[in-house]
Each structure stands twice: as structure tokens, then as C-alpha cells.
Amino acid sequence: MAGRHLPVTRLEGVSREQFMQHLYPQRKPLVLEGIDLGPCTSKWTVDYLSQVGGKKEVKIHVAAVAQMDFISKNFVYRTLPFDQLVQRAAEEKHKEFFVSEDEKYYLRSLGEDPRKDVADIRKQFPLLKGDIKFPEFFKEEQFFSSVFRISSPGLQLWTHYDVMDNLLIQVTGKKRVVLFSPRDAQYLYLKGTKSEVLNIDNPDLAKYPLFSKARRYECSLEAGDVLFIPALWFHNVISEEFGVGVNIFWKHLPSECYDKTDTYGNKDPTAASRAAQILDRALKTLAELPEEYRDFYARRMVLHIEDKAYSKNSE
């Protein structure tokens, strides 16, 4: 188990003003209850989604195991008509399958042209848009995308962070979400935006000893719950039941801070990318020195970064 277990705060009936003025500036995850989401939480049954969503072709992840790993890519991409996806994802065992009869399905909706267009459920699934209301907890001009997600029961998504703030609307089904603070990134064994630690409930501490130091925030989401996930907060999502969710992402920083070619909303801010490139060049330069000197000056660089760039605010 990870070290400290902390519950995510739950609040009911939060107004836009309360959220924007008092809660949002705290930059902490928060479960919001009692938000008016429209009739989607009662209407979006398997039969209704199959009928209204129709036979639109969708690209999906198919995994033979419940714990999906984006680093090793232990899944395959396949295409199914939307109505078939919904039917299959709601099943425990499948008569028709790609990999195995108990394979898991995961839909992360895309834009019409994923290279140019962002996901927006209102555009890709227009017959469903009247069923769902987006919480108005950000300015309209900040909106980036609304991502439709469908998960098989038992499916677990890898621990990762996003560079934009988002609301995870749990429309149907139940999820368990485990989150880690950006301050604990050094304990999560990162490769890019993802953690190598797949089994967060029973981690291999011989292989990942620092993981035990990570503070773990946890919450359960049921139909109608909305989870605010601030940018850079790591999250691991387990679908305890077949479920449908919608993520709404918005730009917390000024628009010019984001990569204009990013349609998924997961590329680091341009200044962070430039800094990483500069660091790579600095490390290549250090490599010209003998090990003793390389080690010494690398440690000095780390101390300099801590002094100049680390936040002085404690959580």
C-alpha cells in the first residue's frame, strides 16, 4: 500500500460562485454532489445508448487483462460500431471477441479527425447532447474538450496526469479513483506522464520502494457525482461496474501556454517542453566530464533547481 491514505472532500449543492471563489483556488481534488447534469444519469442505459448512439464507428482499447498499461501497451486498438461497443462493454463474458472471452473495453472518444479536432460529445454524439448539462464551473471561452468514456466492469486505467483542469462526470456506474499530488511525482516512477506502478493497491515495493511515500487520496464515484481533478494531479481510475462518464477539460492557463497542435489535451505546456529540451542539452554537456565531476555538478544543478524553481508553499 502507498503511505498515507486521505479521503477526497465531498460537498453537496456547490454553486458556481462557491466553486470559483473559494474551492477552485485551493487546487485540490473535490467530489461535487447534487449538481444538475440533466436527465443523462437516468436515461443513459445500455439499450438507450445503443439505440441513440447508433452504428457510428469508434476506435477502442481492447485488453486481455483488467490493469491497462500505456507504457508496455498491453492492449490493442480495434474498431466497433458504437452500439456493439456498448453491448459488449456491459458484458462480463463475450460470445464475440477480439482477444479473449473476458476481454475489457475502453472508449476514449476522439474528434472527427483526431489530428485536427478535439473530442466534444456534443459534436460526435449530437443525439445525446440534449441529455447532459455541463457544470458551469469555468468560463465558456476556456472550454477545451468533452470526452465521452465507456469502460468495462473491472477495468483499471494507468496512473497519469493531465495538463488541464477537468471535471469527471460519472453518468452511470461506479468508479474508484485514487489520486496523488503533483508534489509526490518523485515517488511514482514516471515515464513521461504515466507511472510504471500498475498495481497501486499491492505494489512491488522491492522494485518501487519510494512508492510507499506517496500520499494517496481516494474517492468513490456513483451516478451523478462530479470529480474535480486539478491539472497535474495524478489519477488512477478503476471501473467497479460498467459505466459511462464524460470528462470536461478547460484551459486553466492563458491559451498561448498550450501547444496549438495538441488535440488530446495531454501535451506539456510549451515552456515546460522547452525547459526539458534545454535540460537534455545540459545533461549531454555534463557527460563530457569524468564521473566524479559529472556527479558533483549534477548535484549542484539539482540544488540550484530546487532553490530557484520549487514552490516555497507547503501543502
C-alpha positions in Angstrom: 0.0 0.0 0.0 1.0 3.6 -0.5 1.8 5.5 2.6 -0.8 8.0 3.8 -4.5 7.5 2.7 -6.6 10.7 2.6 -10.2 11.0 1.6 -11.2 13.4 -1.1 -13.5 16.1 0.3 -17.2 15.7 -0.8 -19.6 18.6 -0.9 -23.2 18.9 -1.9 -25.0 21.7 -3.7 -21.9 23.8 -4.5 -22.8 26.9 -6.5 -20.7 28.3 -9.3 -19.7 31.3 -7.1 -18.6 29.0 -4.2 -16.6 26.8 -6.5 -14.9 29.7 -8.4 -14.1 31.9 -5.4 -13.4 29.5 -2.6 -12.8 26.0 -3.7 -11.1 26.2 -7.1 -8.2 28.4 -5.9 -7.2 25.6 -3.4 -6.1 23.3 -6.3 -7.3 20.2 -4.6 -9.5 17.3 -5.9 -13.1 17.6 -4.8 -16.2 15.5 -5.3 -19.3 17.5 -6.0 -22.7 16.0 -5.3 -26.2 17.2 -6.3 -25.1 19.0 -9.5 -27.8 19.4 -12.2 -26.5 17.2 -15.0 -29.7 16.8 -16.9 -31.5 13.5 -17.5 -28.4 11.6 -18.6 -28.0 9.8 -15.2 -31.3 8.0 -15.6 -31.6 7.9 -19.5 -28.2 6.5 -20.5 -29.0 2.8 -20.1 -27.3 0.2 -22.3 -30.4 -0.1 -24.5 -30.8 3.7 -24.8 -27.2 4.4 -25.7 -27.1 1.5 -28.2 -30.2 2.9 -29.9 -29.4 6.6 -29.9 -25.6 6.3 -30.4 -26.2 4.2 -33.4 -23.7 2.4 -35.6 -21.1 5.2 -35.7 -17.6 3.5 -35.8 -15.5 4.2 -32.8 -11.8 3.3 -32.0 -11.4 1.5 -28.7 -8.8 -0.1 -26.5 -9.2 -3.9 -26.0 -7.3 -5.5 -23.2 -7.0 -9.2 -22.1 -6.3 -8.1 -18.5 -8.0 -5.6 -16.2 -4.9 -3.4 -15.5 -4.2 -1.5 -18.6 -0.6 -0.3 -19.1 0.1 2.5 -21.5 3.9 2.1 -21.1 4.1 -1.5 -22.2 0.9 -1.2 -24.4 -0.7 -4.4 -23.1 -3.8 -3.7 -25.2 -4.7 -3.4 -28.9 -6.7 -0.8 -30.8 -9.8 -2.0 -32.6 -12.9 -0.5 -34.2 -16.5 -1.3 -33.4 -19.9 0.2 -34.2 -20.9 2.2 -31.1 -24.0 0.1 -30.4 -21.9 -3.1 -30.4 -19.3 -1.5 -28.1 -21.9 -0.6 -25.5 -23.4 -4.0 -25.6 -20.0 -5.8 -25.3 -18.7 -3.4 -22.6 -21.7 -4.2 -20.4 -20.9 -7.9 -20.6 -18.7 -10.0 -18.3 -18.2 -12.7 -20.9 -18.4 -12.3 -24.7 -19.6 -14.6 -27.4 -17.8 -12.4 -29.9 -14.4 -11.0 -29.0 -11.0 -9.9 -30.4 -8.6 -11.3 -27.8 -10.4 -13.4 -25.2 -13.9 -14.0 -24.0 -13.4 -11.9 -20.9 -11.6 -9.0 -22.6 -12.1 -5.5 -21.4 -13.2 -2.5 -23.5 -12.3 1.2 -23.1 -13.6 4.1 -25.2 -12.0 7.5 -25.1 -13.9 9.4 -27.7 -12.0 11.3 -30.4 -12.6 14.3 -32.7 -13.7 13.6 -36.2 -10.1 14.0 -37.3 -8.0 13.3 -34.2 -5.0 15.2 -35.7 -7.0 18.4 -36.0 -10.2 18.1 -34.0 -10.7 17.8 -30.2 -13.3 15.5 -28.7 -16.6 17.0 -28.0 -19.6 14.8 -27.1 -21.9 17.4 -28.4 -20.4 17.2 -31.9 -19.5 13.5 -32.1 -22.8 12.3 -30.5 -25.3 15.1 -31.2 -28.3 12.9 -30.3 -27.0 12.6 -26.8 -26.1 16.3 -26.2 -29.6 17.3 -25.1 -29.4 14.8 -22.2 -26.4 16.2 -20.4 -25.7 19.6 -18.8 -22.1 20.6 -18.3 -21.4 22.2 -14.9 -20.7 25.9 -15.4 -17.6 26.0 -13.2 -15.3 27.7 -15.7 -15.6 30.4 -18.3 -17.1 29.4 -21.6 -14.0 30.7 -23.6 -11.8 28.4 -21.5 -13.5 25.2 -22.7 -11.2 22.7 -24.5 -12.9 19.3 -24.9 -15.6 17.0 -23.6 -14.5 13.4 -23.7 -17.0 10.5 -23.8 -15.7 7.5 -21.8 -17.1 3.9 -21.6 -15.5 1.2 -19.5 -16.0 -2.5 -18.9 -16.5 -3.6 -15.3 -13.2 -4.1 -13.5 -11.1 -2.1 -16.0 -8.3 -0.1 -14.4 -6.6 2.8 -16.2 -2.9 3.6 -15.6 -1.9 6.4 -13.2 -1.3 9.6 -15.2 -1.7 13.3 -15.1 -3.3 15.8 -17.5 -2.1 19.4 -18.1 -5.6 20.9 -18.0 -8.1 21.1 -15.2 -11.1 18.8 -15.7 -14.3 17.6 -14.3 -15.0 13.8 -14.4 -18.8 13.4 -14.6 -19.8 9.9 -13.5 -23.1 9.5 -15.5 -23.8 5.8 -14.8 -22.0 3.0 -12.9 -19.4 3.2 -10.1 -15.7 4.2 -10.2 -13.0 4.2 -7.6 -10.4 7.0 -8.2 -7.1 7.2 -6.5 -5.1 10.5 -6.8 -1.6 11.6 -6.0 -0.4 15.2 -5.5 2.0 16.7 -8.1 4.3 17.2 -5.2 4.7 13.4 -5.0 5.8 12.9 -8.6 9.3 11.7 -7.4 7.7 8.7 -5.8 5.6 7.5 -8.7 8.3 6.2 -11.1 7.3 8.2 -14.1 7.8 7.6 -17.8 6.5 10.7 -19.4 3.1 11.4 -18.0 2.5 7.8 -16.8 3.5 5.9 -13.7 5.2 2.5 -14.0 3.4 1.3 -10.9 0.3 -0.6 -12.2 -0.8 -2.4 -9.0 -1.3 0.6 -6.7 -3.2 -1.5 -4.1 -0.4 -4.1 -3.7 2.7 -2.5 -5.3 6.0 -4.3 -5.6 8.0 -2.3 -3.1 11.2 -4.2 -3.8 11.0 -2.7 -7.3 9.3 0.6 -6.4 10.4 1.4 -2.8 9.7 5.1 -2.9 6.1 4.5 -3.8 5.3 3.9 -0.2 6.0 7.6 0.4 3.3 8.8 -1.9 0.2 10.3 -0.3 -2.9 8.6 -1.6 -6.2 10.5 -2.0 -9.2 8.3 -2.7 -12.9 8.6 -3.5 -15.8 6.5 -4.9 -18.0 8.0 -7.6 -21.6 7.0 -8.2 -24.0 8.1 -10.9 -24.4 11.9 -10.6 -21.1 12.6 -8.8 -18.6 15.0 -10.4 -14.9 14.8 -9.5 -12.8 18.0 -10.0 -9.3 16.9 -10.9 -6.9 19.9 -11.0 -4.2 19.9 -13.6 -1.0 17.9 -12.8 -2.8 15.7 -10.2 -2.1 12.1 -10.9 -5.1 9.8 -11.0 -5.8 6.1 -11.4 -9.4 5.1 -12.3 -11.0 1.7 -11.6 -14.4 1.0 -13.0 -16.2 -1.1 -10.4 -19.2 -1.5 -12.7 -19.9 -1.0 -16.4 -20.1 2.8 -16.6 -20.3 5.9 -18.7 -18.5 9.1 -17.9 -17.8 12.4 -19.5 -14.6 14.4 -18.9 -14.7 18.2 -19.4 -11.3 19.8 -19.9 -10.6 23.5 -19.9 -7.6 25.8 -20.2 -6.6 27.0 -16.7 -3.5 28.9 -18.1 -3.6 31.5 -20.9 -4.1 29.9 -24.3 -0.6 30.8 -25.5 0.9 28.5 -22.9 -0.5 25.4 -24.6 0.7 23.5 -27.6 -1.5 24.5 -30.5 -1.2 21.1 -32.1 -2.5 19.3 -29.0 -5.9 17.8 -29.7 -5.9 15.4 -26.8 -5.0 18.0 -24.2 -2.1 16.0 -22.7 1.0 17.7 -24.1 3.0 19.6 -21.6 2.9 23.4 -21.7 5.3 24.8 -24.3 7.5 26.4 -21.7 7.9 23.1 -19.9 8.7 21.3 -23.1 11.4 23.9 -24.0 12.9 23.6 -20.5 13.1 19.8 -20.8 14.9 20.2 -24.1 17.4 22.6 -22.5 17.9 20.2 -19.6 18.7 17.3 -22.1 21.3 19.5 -23.7 22.8 20.4 -20.3 23.0 16.6 -19.4 24.7 15.8 -22.7 27.3 18.6 -21.9 27.8 17.1 -18.4 28.5 13.7 -20.0 31.8 15.2 -21.3 33.1 15.2 -17.7 34.6 12.3 -15.8 32.1 10.5 -13.5 33.3 12.2 -10.3 32.9 15.7 -11.8 29.7 14.8 -13.6 28.1 13.6 -10.3 29.3 16.7 -8.4 28.0 19.2 -10.9 24.7 17.3 -11.5 24.0 17.6 -7.8 24.8 21.3 -7.8 22.3 21.7 -10.7 19.6 19.8 -8.7 20.2 22.1 -5.7 20.0 25.1 -8.0 16.7 24.0 -9.5 15.3 23.3 -6.0 16.3 26.8 -4.9 15.0 28.7 -7.9 12.0 26.7 -9.1 10.5 24.6 -6.3 7.4 26.2 -4.6 8.0 27.5 -1.2 4.4 26.9 -0.2 3.8 23.8 1.8 0.6 21.7 1.4 
